[in-house]
């Protein structure tokens, strides 16, 4: 079955960097939309960034992370990454990897993804 396993979370001071990784397995095809979401305590889960593994959709970011976060992939290793620079306390959240087998990506919303990882905690202190 499909599995998404995140790693790379941790605690960092404001202005620091972290790199999250998501190992994907169990997909039968190579065409899928992959994304990172995050959820802070007491808040709804929000989409952070997404890409299509075949490049059919433009990479997309939520406005609050544009210029600071970069989503990338290593197709050979079935890995998804999120490089997070210039971290702010408001980036503190549990970060989730998400995926859907699809020809193109749709919106960066929860309902557009079928598979989810267990999450990894990111804490940014001021």
C-alpha positions in Angstrom: 0.0 0.0 0.0 1.0 3.6 -0.4 3.1 5.0 2.4 4.5 8.5 3.0 7.1 8.9 5.7 8.3 12.3 6.7 11.6 13.2 8.5 13.7 16.2 9.2 11.6 18.1 11.6 13.1 19.7 14.7 13.6 22.9 16.7 15.4 25.9 15.4 15.8 29.5 16.1 14.1 32.2 14.0 16.1 32.8 10.9 17.4 29.3 10.8 16.8 26.5 8.2 15.4 23.0 8.1 15.0 20.5 5.4 12.1 18.1 5.5 12.0 14.9 3.6 9.2 12.6 2.6 9.8 9.0 1.4 7.1 7.7 -0.9 6.4 4.1 -1.6 3.7 1.8 -2.9 2.6 3.9 -5.9 2.0 2.0 -9.1 2.7 4.8 -11.4 5.1 7.8 -11.5 2.6 10.6 -12.2 1.4 12.2 -9.1 0.9 15.4 -7.3 2.9 15.8 -4.2 2.6 18.5 -1.5 3.5 19.7 1.9 0.8 20.8 4.4 1.1 22.1 7.9 -1.1 22.4 10.9 -0.4 24.6 13.9 -2.2 24.1 17.2 -5.8 25.3 17.1 -5.6 26.1 13.4 -6.8 24.4 10.2 -4.4 22.5 8.1 -3.0 24.6 5.2 -1.2 23.8 2.0 2.3 25.0 1.9 3.7 23.9 -1.4 3.0 21.4 -4.2 4.6 20.0 -7.3 3.8 17.4 -10.0 6.3 14.6 -10.3 6.1 14.8 -14.2 6.2 18.6 -14.2 2.8 18.9 -15.8 1.7 21.5 -13.2 3.5 24.6 -12.1 5.0 24.5 -8.6 2.8 26.4 -6.2 3.4 27.9 -2.8 1.2 29.6 -0.2 2.0 33.3 -0.1 3.4 33.3 3.4 6.4 31.0 2.4 7.2 32.3 -1.1 10.9 33.2 -1.3 11.7 31.2 1.8 10.6 27.6 1.1 11.5 25.4 -1.8 9.8 22.2 -2.7 11.8 19.7 -4.7 11.9 16.0 -5.6 14.2 13.2 -6.4 12.2 10.9 -8.6 14.9 8.2 -8.7 14.6 7.9 -4.9 10.9 8.6 -4.7 11.7 11.5 -2.3 10.0 14.8 -1.8 11.8 17.6 0.0 10.9 21.0 1.6 13.8 23.3 2.2 12.8 25.9 4.7 15.0 29.0 5.1 14.5 32.2 7.1 12.2 30.4 9.4 9.8 32.4 11.6 8.0 31.5 14.8 4.7 31.4 12.8 6.1 28.5 10.8 5.8 26.4 13.9 3.5 23.5 13.0 3.3 19.8 12.3 4.2 19.3 8.6 2.6 16.6 6.5 3.5 15.1 3.2 0.5 14.4 0.9 0.0 12.8 -2.5 -2.5 11.9 -5.1 -2.0 9.8 -8.2 -3.0 12.3 -10.9 -2.1 13.5 -14.4 -2.0 17.1 -13.2 -2.3 18.8 -9.9 -5.4 20.6 -8.8 -5.8 23.1 -5.9 -3.5 23.0 -2.9 -6.3 21.9 -0.6 -6.7 18.9 1.7 -9.5 17.4 -0.5 -7.1 17.3 -3.5 -4.9 14.6 -1.8 -5.6 11.0 -1.0 -2.5 9.9 0.9 -0.9 11.5 4.0 2.1 10.9 6.1 2.2 10.9 9.9 3.7 14.4 10.2 6.9 15.8 11.5 7.1 18.7 14.1 8.8 21.9 13.3 9.3 24.4 16.1 10.8 27.8 15.6 11.7 29.9 18.6 12.1 33.6 18.6 
